Amino acid sequence: MAFTITLLSWSVVEYSPQLSKKNELQNALEAIKWGTDYLIKAHMKPNELYVEVGEGNSDHQCWQRPEDMSTPRTSYKIDESKPGSDVAAETAAAFAAASMAFGEKDSDYSSNLLNHAKQLFDFAKNHRGLYQNSVSVAGQSYSSSGDDDEIIWAAAWLYHATGNQTYLNSISNGNNGGVRSLFSWDDKYVGAQALISKLAVAGKLSYSGPYAQFASNLDQFICSTLQKGNNNVKMSPGGMLWWQPWNNFQYTTSAMLVLSTHADHLASKGWNLQCPGGNVSPQEIISFMKKQVDYILGANPKKMSYMVGFRSNYPGQVHHRGASIISIKKDNSPVTCQGGFSTWFNKNAPNPNVIDGAIVGGPDVNDQYADDRHNYQQAEPTTVTPAPFVGVLARIA
């Protein structure tokens, strides 16, 4: 959730004028606040953060509506004795980015968010450790590969929000990540590189020393995404960027937000991106990004919109409990743990509820998609996929 809120806030920070013009800014802020209000409740003490409710294995044994859930709702926290600097830093990034999104709309709320961000960043810096080593159940589904990227990512957001030299020192003394192959919930380096590069493009940081490497790493990632690099991202026959078989579109939408923002930053200076495969103008970057957007929304070999509820042909059997079971408002008969599988999960029919705006995982590397609720790698939606898409769509609207 924290990464979702960071990306959605980034969309607002970069594209609030465009969102406002389309009367969507308030909707975006309300969506952010839904998440940050929850995170505030999870952060009751400076060095304590609740990071999980429930347990993946038992939850996956049941197919129920949220209103009917019968599995244990045990809550798990990190603290000084059981640290989780990865999740603490990511939540700090979410708070810092959200504080900027609310800066002009609600200064008191923005200030509160920033205070939470500062506390959690200090907690993360002073008490290092991966959260699955403190909360073992977290490792069942979402193990973290490290915390260096979250520390840099949070420091970058806090420096943007405050201008405080302390956070810049954390960046200059930290790990620049090298050239990454993707930008994801478990690998934030590309995002951090983009934020630091923005400062360098604007002349607020020097293009020499440690910051130059952050910018160079970002350029190489973007060049490879644009098919102009030395190690290009794989492309499907139909023109879809392809990273991984499980929920590939989450990597596409996050990368497209990076491309969009960096193109605009370059355009503000009249610069082109210099790639091994040739120079690329900011407009060419935006055009590439738009083709990926068009693919997701229906310009693909299947002629299917992978955003649910958009156009007439979209996935009907989305792998989502609430969408696949009749609304409690229409039938309040309890759905049991195993009964949900026999009655709803295994039902070969479109979901009774359309989960408008959700983006499924997407096709395989050959543009093939099976609209089947059992096909969780392709048919499962996530919140991290549409969050950056908000900014991307605002940019080209």
C-alpha positions in Angstrom: 0.0 0.0 0.0 2.8 2.5 0.8 4.3 2.2 -2.6 0.9 2.7 -4.2 0.4 5.9 -2.2 3.9 7.1 -3.1 3.2 6.6 -6.9 -0.2 8.1 -6.7 1.2 11.1 -4.9 3.9 11.4 -7.4 1.3 11.5 -10.1 -0.4 14.5 -8.3 2.9 16.3 -7.6 3.9 16.2 -11.2 0.5 16.6 -12.9 -1.9 18.4 -10.5 -2.6 21.2 -13.1 -3.7 18.6 -15.7 -5.7 16.6 -13.1 -7.4 19.9 -12.0 -8.2 20.8 -15.6 -10.1 17.5 -16.0 -11.8 17.9 -12.5 -9.9 14.8 -11.2 -7.5 16.4 -8.7 -9.9 16.1 -5.8 -10.6 12.5 -6.6 -6.9 11.8 -6.7 -6.3 13.5 -3.4 -9.2 11.6 -1.8 -7.7 8.3 -3.0 -4.3 9.3 -1.5 -5.9 10.4 1.8 -7.7 7.0 2.0 -4.3 5.4 2.1 -2.4 8.0 4.3 -5.2 8.0 6.9 -4.7 4.2 7.2 -0.9 4.6 7.4 -1.2 7.3 10.1 -3.3 4.9 12.2 -0.6 2.2 11.6 2.1 4.7 12.9 1.2 5.4 16.5 4.7 5.8 17.9 7.9 7.2 16.2 9.7 3.9 16.2 6.7 1.6 15.6 4.7 0.7 12.5 2.1 -1.9 11.9 2.9 -3.5 8.6 0.5 -6.4 8.1 -2.9 -7.6 9.0 -3.8 -11.2 8.4 -1.6 -13.9 7.1 -1.1 -14.8 3.4 -1.3 -18.6 3.6 -4.6 -18.8 5.6 -6.2 -15.9 3.6 -5.4 -17.8 0.3 -7.2 -20.8 1.6 -10.5 -18.9 1.5 -12.5 -17.2 -1.2 -14.8 -14.7 0.5 -16.1 -11.2 0.3 -14.3 -8.7 2.6 -17.5 -8.5 4.7 -17.5 -12.3 5.2 -13.8 -12.9 6.0 -13.4 -15.5 8.7 -9.6 -15.9 8.7 -7.6 -14.4 11.6 -7.0 -10.6 11.4 -3.9 -10.7 13.5 -1.8 -7.5 13.2 1.9 -7.4 13.0 4.3 -4.5 13.7 8.0 -3.5 13.5 9.7 -1.6 16.2 13.2 -1.0 17.6 13.7 -4.6 18.7 12.2 -6.0 15.5 13.1 -3.6 12.7 11.9 -3.3 9.2 13.8 -0.4 7.6 12.6 -1.4 4.1 8.9 -0.9 4.9 9.5 2.0 7.3 11.5 3.9 4.6 8.9 3.2 1.9 6.1 4.4 4.3 8.3 7.5 4.9 8.5 8.1 1.2 4.7 7.7 0.9 4.1 10.3 3.7 6.7 12.7 2.2 5.2 12.5 -1.4 1.7 12.8 0.0 2.7 15.9 2.0 3.8 17.5 -1.2 0.5 16.5 -3.0 -1.5 18.2 -0.2 0.8 21.1 0.2 -1.4 23.7 -1.5 -4.7 22.1 -0.6 -4.4 21.3 3.1 -1.4 22.7 4.9 -2.2 21.2 8.3 -2.7 17.7 6.9 0.5 18.1 4.8 2.5 19.1 7.8 1.2 16.1 9.8 2.2 13.8 6.9 5.7 15.3 6.7 6.1 14.8 10.5 5.3 11.1 10.1 7.7 10.9 7.1 10.6 12.4 9.2 10.0 10.1 12.1 9.8 6.9 10.0 12.9 7.9 8.0 14.9 8.3 11.2 13.5 5.0 12.5 14.6 3.3 9.2 18.1 4.8 9.3 18.7 4.0 12.9 17.2 0.5 13.0 18.2 -1.4 9.9 16.8 -4.8 9.1 14.4 -6.5 6.6 10.9 -6.7 7.7 10.3 -10.4 6.9 13.1 -11.2 9.4 11.0 -9.4 12.1 7.5 -10.4 10.8 8.0 -13.9 9.4 4.5 -14.1 7.8 5.4 -11.2 5.6 7.9 -13.4 3.8 5.1 -15.7 2.6 4.1 -13.4 -0.2 6.2 -10.2 -0.3 9.8 -10.8 0.8 12.0 -7.7 0.5 15.3 -8.0 -1.4 17.0 -5.2 0.5 16.5 -1.8 2.1 19.1 0.4 0.4 16.7 1.4 -2.4 14.0 2.4 0.0 16.4 4.5 2.1 17.5 6.4 -1.0 13.9 6.7 -2.3 12.7 8.1 1.0 15.6 10.5 1.3 14.9 11.8 -2.2 11.3 12.5 -1.4 12.1 14.1 1.9 14.7 16.3 0.2 12.2 17.4 -2.4 9.7 18.1 0.4 12.0 19.9 2.8 15.3 20.9 1.1 17.1 19.7 4.3 20.7 18.9 3.8 20.4 15.8 6.0 18.5 14.0 3.3 20.8 15.1 0.6 23.7 13.6 2.6 21.9 10.3 2.8 21.6 10.4 -1.0 25.2 11.3 -1.7 26.5 8.7 0.8 24.1 6.0 -0.3 23.9 3.3 -2.9 23.0 4.7 -6.4 21.7 1.3 -7.4 23.5 1.0 -10.7 21.5 0.5 -13.9 18.3 -1.3 -13.1 16.2 -3.5 -15.2 12.8 -2.5 -13.7 11.0 -0.2 -11.3 8.8 -2.0 -8.8 7.5 -2.3 -5.2 10.7 -4.2 -4.3 13.2 -2.1 -6.4 12.8 1.7 -6.0 16.2 2.8 -7.4 14.8 4.0 -10.8 12.3 6.2 -8.9 15.0 7.6 -6.7 17.2 8.2 -9.7 14.4 10.0 -11.5 13.8 12.4 -8.5 17.5 13.1 -8.2 17.9 13.6 -11.9 15.0 16.1 -11.8 17.0 18.2 -9.4 20.1 18.0 -11.5 18.2 19.0 -14.7 16.8 22.0 -12.8 20.2 23.0 -11.8 19.6 22.4 -8.1 22.2 19.6 -7.9 25.5 19.3 -9.7 25.9 16.9 -12.6 29.2 16.0 -11.1 30.1 13.6 -8.2 27.6 11.1 -6.9 24.5 12.8 -8.5 25.9 12.4 -12.0 25.8 8.6 -11.5 22.2 8.6 -10.4 21.3 10.6 -13.6 23.4 8.4 -15.8 21.8 5.2 -14.4 18.4 6.6 -15.1 19.2 7.6 -18.6 20.5 4.1 -19.3 17.3 2.5 -17.9 15.1 4.8 -20.0 17.2 4.2 -23.2 16.8 0.4 -22.7 13.0 0.9 -22.2 12.8 2.9 -25.4 14.7 0.1 -27.2 17.7 2.4 -27.7 20.0 1.0 -25.1 22.6 -1.7 -24.7 20.3 -4.1 -22.9 16.8 -3.4 -24.1 13.7 -4.4 -22.3 12.0 -7.3 -24.1 9.2 -6.4 -26.5 6.2 -8.6 -27.5 5.3 -9.1 -31.2 2.4 -6.7 -30.6 4.6 -4.0 -29.1 4.2 -4.5 -25.4 7.1 -4.0 -23.0 7.6 -7.3 -21.2 9.4 -7.7 -17.9 8.0 -10.7 -16.0 5.1 -13.2 -16.3 3.4 -12.3 -13.1 1.5 -9.0 -13.3 3.7 -7.5 -16.0 1.7 -4.3 -16.3 2.8 -3.1 -12.9 6.3 -2.6 -14.3 4.9 -0.9 -17.4 2.9 1.7 -15.7 5.6 2.6 -13.2 8.2 2.9 -15.9 5.8 5.1 -18.0 5.5 7.5 -15.2 9.2 7.8 -15.0 9.5 8.3 -18.8 6.8 10.9 -18.7 8.2 13.0 -15.9 11.8 12.8 -17.3 10.7 13.8 -20.8 9.0 16.8 -19.3 12.1 17.7 -17.3 14.3 17.4 -20.4 11.8 19.5 -22.4 12.0 22.3 -19.9 15.6 22.7 -20.8 15.3 21.9 -24.5 17.4 18.8 -24.1 17.3 15.4 -25.8 18.1 12.0 -24.2 21.4 10.7 -25.5 21.1 6.9 -26.0 23.5 4.3 -27.6 20.9 3.9 -30.3 20.7 7.6 -31.0 19.3 10.8 -29.5 15.7 10.8 -28.4 13.6 14.0 -28.1 11.2 14.5 -25.2 8.3 14.3 -27.6 9.6 10.9 -28.9 9.7 9.7 -25.3 6.1 10.8 -24.8 5.0 9.1 -28.1 6.6 5.8 -27.0 4.8 6.1 -23.7 1.5 6.7 -25.4 1.9 3.6 -27.4 2.2 1.6 -24.2 -0.9 3.3 -22.8 -2.8 2.5 -26.0 -1.8 -1.1 -25.8 -3.1 -1.4 -22.3 -6.4 0.3 -23.3 -7.1 -1.9 -26.4 -4.6 -1.3 -29.2 -3.2 -4.8 -29.0 -3.6 -8.1 -30.8 -6.5 -9.2 -28.6 -8.3 -5.9 -29.1 -9.0 -6.0 -25.4 -8.8 -3.2 -22.9 -6.8 -4.5 -19.9 -8.4 -1.7 -17.8 -11.6 -3.2 -16.5 -14.8 -1.4 -17.4 -13.1 0.6 -20.2 -14.6 0.1 -23.6 -16.8 -2.9 -24.4 -14.1 -5.7 -24.5 -12.3 -6.1 -21.2 -11.5 -9.0 -18.8 -14.6 -10.5 -17.2 -13.1 -13.1 -14.9 -10.8 -10.8 -12.9 -9.0 -12.7 -10.1 -10.5 -10.6 -7.3 -12.6 -11.9 -4.4 -14.9 -8.9 -4.0 -15.5 -8.6 -7.7 -16.2 -12.3 -8.3 -18.8 -12.7 -5.5 -22.3 -11.2 -5.6 -22.5 -7.9 -3.7 -23.6 -8.2 -0.1 -26.1 -5.4 -0.9 -27.9 -7.8 -3.3 -27.5 -11.0 -1.3 -26.3 -10.9 2.3 -26.2 -14.6 2.8 -22.8 -15.4 4.3 -20.2 -16.8 1.9 -18.1 -19.5 3.7 -14.4 -20.0 3.3 -14.7 -23.0 1.0 -18.1 -22.3 -0.3 -16.7 -19.2 -2.1 -14.5 -21.5 -4.2 -17.3 -23.9 -5.2 -20.0 -21.2 -5.8 -18.0 -18.3 -7.2 -14.3 -18.9 -7.9 -14.9 -22.0 -10.0 -17.9 -20.5 -11.8 -17.2 -20.1 -15.5 -18.9 -16.8 -16.0 -18.0 -13.1 -15.8 -17.7 -11.5 -12.4 -21.0 -10.1 -11.0 -19.3 -6.9 -10.1 -17.2 -4.8 -12.5 -14.1 -3.5 -10.8 -14.0 -0.3 -12.8 -10.5 1.1 -13.4 -8.6 -1.9 -12.2 -5.8 -3.1 -14.5 -5.1 -6.8 -14.7 -1.6 -8.3 -14.9 -1.7 -8.5 -18.7 -0.7 -10.8 -21.5 2.3 -13.1 -21.8 5.4 -12.3 -23.9 3.5 -13.4 -27.0 0.5 -11.1 -26.4 -1.7 -14.0 -25.3 -4.2 -13.5 -22.5 -6.5 -16.1 -20.9 -9.6 -14.5 -19.3 -9.9 -17.1 -16.5 -10.2 -16.4 -12.8 -7.8 -19.2 -12.1 -5.1 -17.4 -14.1 -3.9 -15.2 -11.3 -0.6 -14.3 -12.9 -2.4 -12.5 -15.7 -5.9 -11.8 -14.3 -5.1 -10.4 -10.9 -5.2 -6.6 -10.4 -3.1 -4.6 -8.0 -3.3 -1.1 -6.6 0.3 -0.3 -7.7 -0.6 -0.7 -11.4 -3.2 2.1 -11.8 -1.5 4.5 -9.3 1.2 5.7 -11.7 -1.2 5.4 -14.6 -3.1 8.3 -13.1 -0.2 10.6 -13.8 0.5 9.1 -17.2 -3.1 9.6 -18.3 -3.1 13.1 -16.9 -0.1 13.9 -19.0 -1.5 12.9 -22.3 -5.2 13.8 -21.7 
